[in-house]
């Protein structure tokens, strides 16, 4: 249950922090790298993975294990690269630097 709650927190809290930051006029057009986004470019996706992994563990259902595996592959090979491409075109050098020093999905790992 703790894994599920932590995943929900990572996803939701960081979206709220980013949205609050972006609403400030002085941040217009700037890349947000605060909160847990300093550890992962797609920390909200990592939160999603934590939630569905917790679900799979709680249910002890073999089929449920396929959900986090599918999402990991989807985020890693499709969604995150597409979003990175978009962010690179929108923020240019700022995003390229951010991508160079920040893990893509799993903080400190990948």
N, C-alpha and C positions, 0 to 999 in steps of 0.2 A: 504494500500500500504506500510506503514511503517513496518508492521509485515513481509511482504514478503521480503522487502529489508534487514531488520535485519536478517531474516533467511538465506538469500543468503550470507550475510556477515559472519555470524557465521560459516556456512559450508565452504565457499571458503577461507576466510582469515585464518582460523585455519589450514586448510590443507596446505596452502602455508607456514605458519609459521613452522608447523611440518616438512614439506619436506625440508625447508631451514636448519632447525636445524639438521635433520638427515644426510644431505649431508656433514656436517663438520666431518672430520675424528676423532676428539677427542670424538665424540658422538656415534661412531660405537658400536652397541650392547646395547645401553642404551635406557631406556624407556623415552619417551617424556611426560612431565607433565606440560608444560608451556602454555602460552596463556590462552584461556578459557578452556583448558583441565584441568586446576586446579580446575574448578568448576563442571565439568561433564566429566566422562570417555568417553562419546560418544557425545560430543558437536556438532559434525557434524550431527548426527542423529537428535538432537534437532533442529538444523537449518533447516533440511529437514521438520520436523513436523511444524515448524513455516511457512515455505513456502506454504505447502499444506493446512494448516489451513487458511492462508490468501486467498488462491485461493477459498476455500469453502465459506469464508465470502464475498469475492468480487462478486462471481457468484450468491450468494443467492440460490444455487441449493441444494435441499435436498439430492440428490445423492452424491454431492461433499463432504458432511460431512462424508460420509463413508470412504473416502480416508485417512484423518488424523487418524480416529479411527482404520482403518486397519493397517496403518503404525505404530501407537503407539503400537498396539498389536504385530506386527511383530518384531519391534525393541526390545520391552520389554521382550517378551517370547521366541524369537528365535535368532535373529541376535546378539543382545548385549551379551546374555549369551554365545553364541558360540565364539564370539570374545574375551570375557573375559577369557574363557577357554584356547584359543590359547595364549593370552597374558600372562596368568599365567604360562603356560608351557614354554614360551619363556623367560620371565623375572623373574620368580620365586618370591623370597621374595620381590623384588622391586615392582612388580605388586600387590602382596597381600597387602602390606602396602598402596599403592596408592588406591586400591579398598576399603580398610577399611576407608579411610579418605575422599574419593571423591564420590559424588553422581553418580549414573549410567547414568541417562539420563537428568533429569531436574535439573538445578542448584538449590541448597538449598532445593529441595523438594524430588526428587526421583532419 
